[in-house]
Amino acid sequence: MFGTKLQRRTLDLRYNEMWNDWDNTYEQQMPKKFVHGHLVLSWKKINVQVKQTTKTFFHGSKTSYKQILHNVSGNVQCGNLLGIMGPSGSGKTTLMATISHRTKGNFEGELLLNGRPISEEVMIKISGFVPQHDISFEQLTALEHLTLMANLKVSQKTTKIELKEHIDEIISTLGMAKFLDTRISFLSGGERKKIALAVQLLNNPPILFCDEITTGLDSYSAAHIVNTLKSVARMGKIVICTIHQPASGVFGKFDEVLLLSNGLLAYQGPVTMVHQLFQKFNYECPDMFNEADFVISILNSENENVKENVKEMCKLTSTDQLTNVNYDLFNNQTQFDPQHLEKLETQKPSWPKQFELVLNRSIKCFARNYKNNLLELGTIWFLGIIISAPFANLQFDTKAVQNWEGFWLIFVINFIFHFSYSAIPSYQIKFAIVHREIHNKVYSLSAYYVSEMLIVVFWILVKMVCYCVSGFWIVGADQSSLQLLVFYLLAFAAYSYGSLLSAYFNLIENTMIFATIYDFMTLPLSGAYLSFM
Ligand SMILES: Nc1ncnc2c1ncn2[C@@H]1O[C@H](COP(=O)(O)OP(=O)(O)OP(=O)(O)O)[C@@H](O)[C@H]1O
């Protein structure tokens, strides 16, 4: 019994020691001079509105507009870790996507770096973005993915040894060693988050955005990640994270916090001052109560009085006078011209190198997907046999003309359907990943396209041979290379059509509905059923 008590005490001590240790390690003094110069990112009166269209059968479509962010202003300077916090649906992700120029929709307001407007292109070049739900090629292991991204993102002037050291350092900082050799498909949500963060840390961007980085992590790992982000900020970077409901120890680690309530700014300032704002409205966080939980419970309250107070709080924070004072204070503070950041061109790999790296990844993913590939191959081989079997050993005489017509019709139609429909699911996920990587300028579209084409060319050939050779052999049709070439081109056209549909529609269900209706409508119109004899 005493042993257990003693053990628990030792554990508590160790736990406290560890937290203090972290605080000592990461609570470093700000460096006098920052690597990228003194950076201040500001946003003023950001308004975001989305268009909503509802379609009803009898009344047609109705368009309405939903305001997600209302006049949200704020700023953050390098060396600081800013947390954007608020109840679910308050607009945290929208605000971060807007100030990081990662949103597709339009926004109103100003977005400035050191008082100068920052374009989407420059922002993407100088910042990293860790999304809430990261997607990557799941057949790769964590280490393979990280190494590939390092080769694509880190300057080519870096030697192989330096690159390995850099990767090892990130791995040990984020505590990733124990799942490095595990395939991404088997990793937990928290482990995937660490990979996504590691990838963004690879090229040391001056600004780092992390969406819900601690969600899904236990409080120990969450504190560890936040500490890591704080140390990244202390290197002279701007780090902005959205956070859901952090443990009290984690909340206190942020330098500043920005509170949102229903798309309105409720507060931005030091974490240590949050309680003062709430005290003004007579809300006192009880002792031993998580301050972050307390803040969210007030901002999210259904009580009418509390709601009124929160509205008042937002009004106070968003007054023009206060916004301008904060804004000018930050923007006048630095005369540093951030234009040099635009030239922060990490020497990217050449096109052949990008092609080699992306092709390597495509081959690995394709090979590791062997169960599905074998199943696909078995299906098309079986289809070829089952369709040709009733027409076995067709003669070449006038009596068999009708049978030949029937055979070619059913054989070709099934062939086209198989190749077009098999392209649909395979691209739905790939497109989302590749689109994001190309948008972030990790590699060029042409490098990916050519590498993917090589695999498609090979795979279509294998499947076409499987289907045609077995079918032709059963019916006794001509197996000349010209005949096979025609079928190969046909397969390619069908596959391209399937890929086009897959890229056009967001949801696989919509693609299938469209494809089924379109195909069965165009089939009778194609003339395939007409006899001109
Ligand atoms: N394209 C859209 N169309 C309609 N409503 C949208 C759209 N995008 C966001 N919203 C709405 O805007 C609000 C804010 O969304 P956002 O994702 O920014 O919230 P959040 O604070 O990040 O939420 P969570 O913590 O749950 O992730 C939500 O009510 C959401 O439903």
The ligand as a Tripos MOL2 file, in Angstrom:
@<TRIPOS>MOLECULE
LIG
   31    33     1     0     0
SMALL
NO_CHARGES

@<TRIPOS>ATOM
      1 N1        -19.3270   26.9080  -47.2110 N.pl3     1 LIG1
      2 C1        -20.1220   27.0930  -46.1670 C.ar      1 LIG1
      3 N2        -21.4590   27.1830  -46.3410 N.ar      1 LIG1
      4 C2        -22.2770   27.3860  -45.2950 C.ar      1 LIG1
      5 N3        -21.8710   27.5380  -44.0190 N.ar      1 LIG1
      6 C3        -20.5470   27.4500  -43.7860 C.ar      1 LIG1
      7 C4        -19.6100   27.2230  -44.8360 C.ar      1 LIG1
      8 N4        -18.3700   27.1890  -44.2920 N.ar      1 LIG1
      9 C5        -18.5330   27.3790  -42.9670 C.ar      1 LIG1
     10 N5        -19.8380   27.5330  -42.6540 N.ar      1 LIG1
     11 C6        -20.4120   27.7800  -41.3360 C.3       1 LIG1
     12 O1        -19.6600   28.7970  -40.7210 O.3       1 LIG1
     13 C7        -19.5350   28.5800  -39.3360 C.3       1 LIG1
     14 C8        -18.0720   28.6140  -38.9060 C.3       1 LIG1
     15 O2        -17.4220   27.4800  -39.4370 O.3       1 LIG1
     16 P1        -15.9350   27.1310  -38.9910 P.3       1 LIG1
     17 O3        -15.5900   25.8130  -39.5890 O.co2     1 LIG1
     18 O4        -15.0540   28.2710  -39.2960 O.co2     1 LIG1
     19 O5        -16.1320   26.9980  -37.4220 O.3       1 LIG1
     20 P2        -15.1190   26.4760  -36.3080 P.3       1 LIG1
     21 O6        -15.1600   27.4600  -35.2160 O.co2     1 LIG1
     22 O7        -13.7860   26.1980  -36.8930 O.co2     1 LIG1
     23 O8        -15.8430   25.1280  -35.8730 O.3       1 LIG1
     24 P3        -15.2100   23.7670  -35.2940 P.3       1 LIG1
     25 O9        -14.5750   24.1270  -34.0050 O.co2     1 LIG1
     26 O10       -16.4190   22.9120  -35.0920 O.co2     1 LIG1
     27 O11       -14.2720   23.2580  -36.3280 O.co2     1 LIG1
     28 C9        -20.2220   27.2580  -39.0560 C.3       1 LIG1
     29 O12       -21.5060   27.5200  -38.5580 O.3       1 LIG1
     30 C10       -20.2990   26.5990  -40.4030 C.3       1 LIG1
     31 O13       -21.4260   25.7820  -40.4960 O.3       1 LIG1
@<TRIPOS>BOND
     1     1     2 1
     2     2     3 ar
     3     2     7 ar
     4     3     4 ar
     5     4     5 ar
     6     5     6 ar
     7     6     7 ar
     8     6    10 ar
     9     7     8 ar
    10     8     9 ar
    11     9    10 ar
    12    10    11 1
    13    11    12 1
    14    11    30 1
    15    12    13 1
    16    13    14 1
    17    13    28 1
    18    14    15 1
    19    15    16 1
    20    16    17 2
    21    16    18 1
    22    16    19 1
    23    19    20 1
    24    20    21 2
    25    20    22 1
    26    20    23 1
    27    23    24 1
    28    24    25 2
    29    24    26 1
    30    24    27 1
    31    28    29 1
    32    28    30 1
    33    30    31 1
@<TRIPOS>SUBSTRUCTURE
     1 LIG1         1 GROUP 0 **** ****
